[in-house]
Amino acid sequence: MPIKNHLVLCAALAWAGAAGAAGMSSDHDFAVQAARDGATEISLGHVAEQNGQSQAVKDFGRRMVRDHGQAGEKLKAAARQDGIELPEQAPPKASDAHELGKLKGAEFDRAYAQQAVKDHEKAVALFQREAREGSKPHVKAFAEETLPILEEHLRMARELDGHSGNHEAGH
């Protein structure tokens, strides 16, 4: 199946990625998933900045936009160096942003914090696997270098989740 059938455009600053095709390497699959997940974190971060009630949620959302945007640029470069062709932008998981976008205030804060914990638990596992098993040197190095940042995001998300019920600033 030609790669052009997998290209989808999305919002600026989203992570690069393409839908996986049968027979692609696990490094390619990792890059695709990391790109989509990063684009989702950016999208949700923007929603958090708009819909969050607590300053901690707004700040966390802003940090997700910044960190995942920077990581997306590094992923593009690593993929390019390893000969993995990715499109300019990856589509975020629209359902997450759409559902959270309907919420406001404290209800949003709780749901966003819980979603951030789930998303970052999955991301940490994904990046650990690539760091352990990856065969493309630059993409593997990207996973190794980005993993501590994702672990920090997970710690922060868990703190947010613990504070979202009482609207404290948290950090």
C-alpha positions as CSV (number, residue, x, y, z in Angstrom):
1,M,0.0,0.0,0.0
2,P,1.6,3.3,-1.0
3,I,2.6,5.7,1.8
4,K,0.6,8.5,0.3
5,N,-2.6,6.6,1.2
6,H,-1.6,7.1,4.9
7,L,-0.9,10.8,4.9
8,V,-3.2,13.1,6.8
9,L,-2.7,16.7,7.6
10,C,-3.6,18.2,11.0
11,A,-2.9,21.4,13.1
12,A,0.5,23.1,13.1
13,L,3.1,22.0,15.7
14,A,1.6,18.5,15.8
15,W,4.1,15.6,15.9
16,A,5.0,14.0,12.6
17,G,3.5,10.6,11.8
18,A,1.7,8.4,9.4
19,A,-0.7,5.6,9.8
20,G,1.2,2.3,10.0
21,A,1.1,-0.1,7.1
22,A,1.4,-3.8,7.2
23,G,5.0,-5.0,7.1
24,M,6.5,-1.7,8.5
25,S,9.3,-2.0,11.1
26,S,8.5,-1.7,14.8
27,D,10.6,1.5,14.8
28,H,8.3,2.9,12.2
29,D,5.3,1.8,14.2
30,F,6.8,3.4,17.3
31,A,7.3,6.7,15.4
32,V,3.7,6.6,14.1
33,Q,2.3,6.0,17.5
34,A,4.5,8.5,19.2
35,A,3.6,11.1,16.6
36,R,-0.1,10.5,17.0
37,D,0.1,10.5,20.8
38,G,2.2,13.7,20.8
39,A,-0.3,15.4,18.5
40,T,-3.1,14.4,20.9
41,E,-1.2,15.8,23.9
42,I,-0.7,19.1,22.1
43,S,-4.4,19.3,21.1
44,L,-5.5,18.4,24.7
45,G,-3.0,20.9,26.1
46,H,-4.6,23.7,24.1
47,V,-8.0,22.6,25.4
48,A,-6.7,22.5,29.0
49,E,-5.4,26.1,28.6
50,Q,-8.9,27.2,27.5
51,N,-11.2,25.0,29.6
52,G,-9.3,24.4,32.8
53,Q,-10.5,25.9,36.0
54,S,-7.3,25.6,38.1
55,Q,-4.1,27.3,37.2
56,A,-2.3,24.0,37.7
57,V,-4.3,22.4,34.9
58,K,-3.8,25.4,32.6
59,D,0.0,25.3,33.4
60,F,0.2,21.6,32.8
61,G,-1.6,22.0,29.4
62,R,0.8,24.7,28.4
63,R,3.7,22.5,29.3
64,M,2.3,19.6,27.3
65,V,2.0,21.9,24.2
66,R,5.6,23.0,24.7
67,D,7.3,19.7,25.5
68,H,5.4,17.6,23.0
69,G,5.9,20.2,20.3
70,Q,9.7,20.1,21.0
71,A,9.7,16.3,21.1
72,G,7.8,16.2,17.8
73,E,10.6,18.2,16.1
74,K,13.2,15.8,17.5
75,L,11.2,12.8,16.4
76,K,11.0,14.2,12.8
77,A,14.8,14.7,12.8
78,A,15.5,11.2,14.2
79,A,13.1,9.5,11.8
80,R,14.7,11.4,8.9
81,Q,18.2,10.3,10.0
82,D,17.1,6.7,10.1
83,G,15.4,6.8,6.7
84,I,11.8,6.7,8.1
85,E,9.7,8.9,6.0
86,L,7.0,10.8,8.0
87,P,4.5,13.4,6.8
88,E,4.7,16.9,8.1
89,Q,1.9,16.5,10.7
90,A,0.1,13.7,12.4
91,P,-3.6,13.7,13.3
92,P,-4.4,13.7,17.0
93,K,-7.0,11.3,18.4
94,A,-9.9,13.6,17.7
95,S,-12.3,11.8,20.1
96,D,-10.3,12.6,23.2
97,A,-10.1,16.4,22.4
98,H,-13.7,16.4,21.3
99,E,-15.1,14.7,24.5
100,L,-12.9,16.8,26.9
101,G,-13.7,20.0,24.9
102,K,-17.4,19.6,26.0
103,L,-16.4,19.9,29.7
104,K,-15.6,23.1,31.6
105,G,-14.3,24.0,35.1
106,A,-13.8,21.5,37.8
107,E,-15.4,18.7,35.7
108,F,-12.9,19.4,33.0
109,D,-10.0,19.5,35.4
110,R,-10.8,16.0,36.8
111,A,-11.4,14.4,33.4
112,Y,-8.2,16.0,31.9
113,A,-6.0,14.9,34.8
114,Q,-7.3,11.4,34.6
115,Q,-6.8,11.3,30.8
116,A,-3.3,12.7,31.2
117,V,-2.4,9.9,33.7
118,K,-3.7,7.2,31.3
119,D,-2.1,8.7,28.2
120,H,1.3,9.1,29.9
121,E,1.2,5.6,31.4
122,K,0.8,4.3,27.9
123,A,3.5,6.7,26.5
124,V,6.0,5.6,29.1
125,A,5.4,1.9,28.2
126,L,5.7,2.7,24.5
127,F,9.0,4.6,24.9
128,Q,10.5,2.0,27.3
129,R,9.8,-0.7,24.7
130,E,11.4,1.3,21.9
131,A,14.4,2.2,24.1
132,R,14.9,-1.5,24.9
133,E,14.1,-3.1,21.5
134,G,14.5,-0.4,18.9
135,S,16.8,-1.1,15.9
136,K,17.0,2.3,14.3
137,P,19.8,4.2,16.2
138,H,18.4,7.7,16.0
139,V,14.8,6.8,16.8
140,K,15.9,4.5,19.6
141,A,18.1,7.4,21.0
142,F,15.1,9.7,20.7
143,A,13.0,7.3,22.8
144,E,15.8,7.0,25.4
145,E,16.2,10.8,25.7
146,T,12.5,11.5,25.8
147,L,11.6,8.8,28.3
148,P,12.6,10.8,31.4
149,I,10.5,13.8,30.2
150,L,7.5,11.5,29.8
151,E,8.1,10.0,33.3
152,E,8.1,13.5,34.7
153,H,4.8,14.3,32.8
154,L,3.3,11.1,34.4
155,R,4.4,12.2,37.9
156,M,2.9,15.7,37.3
157,A,-0.3,14.2,35.9
158,R,-0.7,12.0,38.9
159,E,-0.2,15.1,41.1
160,L,-2.8,16.9,39.1
161,D,-5.2,14.0,39.4
162,G,-4.8,14.1,43.1
163,H,-5.5,17.8,43.3
164,S,-8.2,18.1,40.7
165,G,-10.9,17.3,43.2
166,N,-10.0,20.3,45.4
167,H,-8.7,22.7,42.8
168,E,-5.4,23.4,44.4
169,A,-2.5,24.7,42.3
170,G,-0.5,21.6,43.0
171,H,2.9,22.7,41.7
